[in-house]
Amino acid sequence: MNKFSIGCAVLLGVTGLLTGPGIAQQEVKQEAKSTSGHAMVAPVTQQQLNAADKSATNFLLTNGNYAQTRFHPARQIDRDNVKNLHVAWIFQTDVKESLETSPIVVDGVMYVTTSFSHVYALDAKTGAQLWHYNHKMGLVTTYCCGPNNRGVQVLGDLVYLATLDAKLVALNAKTGDVVWKTDIADPELGYSETMAPTVIKDKVLIGTNGGEYGIRGFVKAYDAKTGKLLWTFNTVPENSVGVWATKDATGRDMHRNIQAEKDQLAKTGDPYQKLGGGVWQNPAVDLATNRIYFVVGNPSPDLDGSNRPGDNLYTDSLVSLDLDTGKYVCHFQYIAHDLWDLDAVSPAVLVNVKGKDGKTIPGVIHAGKTGHIYVHDRKDCSLIRFSEAMVPQENMWVLPTKEGARMLPGANGGVEWSPIATDPGQGLAYAINLHQPMTYQVENSPYPNGKLWLGGAFKAIPGEAQAGNITAVDYNTGKIKWQVKTPEPMIGGILATAGGLVFTGEGNGKFAAYNSSNGKELWNFRAGAGVNAPPSSYMVGGKQYIVVGAGGNTQVDFHRGNNIIAFSLN
């Protein structure tokens, strides 16, 4: 497999990269916590979390705030002085494997995670380790796409972690000791966890991975104090058929044979129990309306739709729920009956947008693997507009064949799981994209009882150039304002700051700052391993820091490392 082969590596039949048996065996250790000092941190209040977007000192939630905007209000580092940015400290984790953590910072204490569900508490000023939690985990073989963990959240004096073997753990924020632990789902059935929890109103919200394994996806809410399950929303309803949509969100024909699907439905019934629908990233929380918004991943099996008739609700959809009850409010499906693994994975973001009548309304935006940014009315999830395509598109919705049919974008996107950033003052959304030409090959296969279930393969095309880009989109018009091409596919995340900057990294180790208005590169650093994690920012002692993980990525096979790197001006 070459450097840029398809992510979720087993999609090409190379199970080692996905399950990582050799690495996993090395990482199976006793559940333990090593302490070199206590984290002297005050309890985090719900009021602090609610106002996270106004705090330049901390970085309290995975994407900066409940709206998921990834816009940090600190402006000490700006366009004029960013050229003077240098390494303040480097911390090396014990795990040298795909690093996708989004560092959380609370009053000078940083919490980061690694693959295989390790958690570190660090001194955010020096990088010194305060404690290390090592989750006890058996040999897990059902995860996609790499053994990643995207971070923790803190509320009160607890740190919340979702583990690769589908457990939810609450740790003491000062010591790293386990306070409680509960099972989210059974990993033997194909479930796993790589996302960071969201904590809101004494609830811990968590989705699930496993859309490639014939699971039934969900979002669950647990009591933050006890770990008791409060509610479950199944991302695939008992009636998953839908409206027999023939066109995608952009109005393009998807070439469905509706009659054949109806005949299959009459023969086999609704396959909702094994239809996939994982949730990869944090929900956005609208504090004013008490609603959450999230996107749902692909149906199972990924490429073979012959045994899953109907629209396969709510896969490939934006969904909104009532926070207190988990009851359905609205949804919008981007791709019905998806046969190309172009699912919705990058987190939904809450911003005010211009509606169809030009008036400003509460909106929600999502960057898709199709290469479009979709703009919705927050009230009813309806689509207002979609952006110009950020990546090449070709033969859209050609049906997969036994021999393999070529279509762009490839199954990695567009925008993969990578969270976007926004700058509400400029009305811009910043996305990082992959361009990986692929063929889609279909093969009928029965349900494999919690094992990998793709219904074929999607493969990178030898000899065809792969690349990436950083794109700024005006979400009030759908027009691309600027775009920077990169030599390799982009996966990881991006951060915007009030200093007029955006920060993001590449798989070749480059981490860079760009002018948020025009995309001009202003500074860069070579990290030595792939920078494929979302950056964060915070302040300690009156000094602003930018921090990012440099550990590479399993999905696109970028060079591995184990560094957490913080930068400052002096």
C-alpha positions, 0 to 999 in steps of 0.5 A: 500500500502506498503512502496515499492509499485509501483510508480505513485501510481494510477497505482494500483488504489490508486488515493490519493497518485498521486493526493494528494487531501488532501495535494493539498487543503492545498497547494492552497494558494494565489500567493504570495511572502514573503520577508525577504531580497533581493537576491543580485545577479548579472545577469547571462550571457549566457557566464556564462551558456555556461561555467558552467562546469568550475565554481567551485563557482556556480551550474548554471543548473539543472544537472550542465551544458548544457551537463547534466554531473552532474560533479562538478569541485570543489575538496576541498572535496576529498577522504581523508577529506570527513570523516570530512564533517558535516552539515553547515546549514539546511533550512526547507521549508513550504511544507512537501511533495516529494522533488526532487529539484536540487538546483541552486546556483548563486554567493552565492544565492541558488534557490530551489523548492518544490512540488506544485511549491514553489520557495525559494531564500536562502543565500547559506552560511547560509541557511537564506531565502531571499524570497519565491514565492508561486504559486497560483494553484487550485486543480490539479488532473492530475499529475503523479507521485507526485506533484513534481518540479525539479528546476528552471533556471536563465538567466539575472535577471530572475528565470524561473519556470514551475508549476504543473498546466502547466504554465511558470513563470518568476520571478525577481531573486532579489525579487521573483516578477512575471515578466511574466507568460504564459500557457504551456498547459491545465491541464484539458486535462491531462497536467502537469509540474514537470521538470525544464526549460532549458534556452539557447540563449534567449529561455526557453525550456520546455517539458510536463508530462501527458503520462499517461493521453492520451495527445500529448507530446511536447517540446516548446521554449519560448522567455526568455524576453517576454514568447512568444511561438517560436516553438513547436515540437510534440513528437508524429508525425502525422505519428507515425507508424514507421517501425514495429520494432519487436526487442528492442534496444538490439536485443530481440524479443518483441512478436508483432503481426504485422498483428493484428496491421496493421488490427487495423491501417486500421480500426481506423487510427493513434492515434497520437493525444492521444499517450502520449510521455511526456518529464520528464527531461531537454534536453542536449544542444550541443553548438557546433552544436546548437542541443538539445537531449532529451528522450521521455516517454511512449505511452498512454495507458501505457499497452494496445496496442490494440488501438495504432498500430505501433511503436508509434513514438517517444515514448521511444526514444532519439530525437535530434532537431535544437535549433533555429527552433525546427526541427527534426534531428534524433532519436533512439527508444529503445522500439517500441510499449511499453507495459511495461511502460519502457519509457525513462525518465532519461536525455540524457548526452553529453560526448565524447565516443569511436565509433565502430571503437575505435576512440573518437567521440561526443556521447550521453548516456542515462540510461534506465528503462531497466537497460542498459546505451545506448551509441549513436553517437551524429551525427545521434543518432545511437546506438554504444553499450549498457551496461551490465544490471545493474538490474535483467532481467527476461521474457523480453517482455512477453506480459501483460495479464488480470491475470498479467504476471511477468517480470523484470525489473518492471515499475519503472526501472532500472533508473527512472527519476533519472539523472546520473552523469559522470566522463569524466576523468575516462570514467564512468557513475554513475547510481542509480537503482530500482529493483521492481519485478512486474506483468503487467496486461492489460485491454482494456479501452476507452479514458477517456478525460484527466483522467488517462489512463493506460490500466491495472496495474503494481503491485509489487509482495508481498513477493519478495525482492525489492532493489536498487544499485549504479552502475559505468559503463565504457561507452566506453566498456559497462562493469560494473566497480563497483556496490554497493547494497542498501537495498531499491530501488534507486530514486533521482539522483547522483553527481560526483566531481573532488575530486574523489567522488560521492554523492547520497541518499536513501529513508531510509534517508541515504546520502553518499559519495563514492570513484568514482573509486571503490565504497567504502563508505567513509562517510554518514549522516542520514537525517531523511527523504528520500534523493530522490533529486539530490545533487549539489555543490558550493563554497562560501568564498573559502569553498566548500559545498554539498547540497541536499533535504531530503523530500522523494518521492511519487513514491516509498512512501519514508518518507516525510520531508522538509529539504534542507541540506548543508554540508561543512568541517568546 
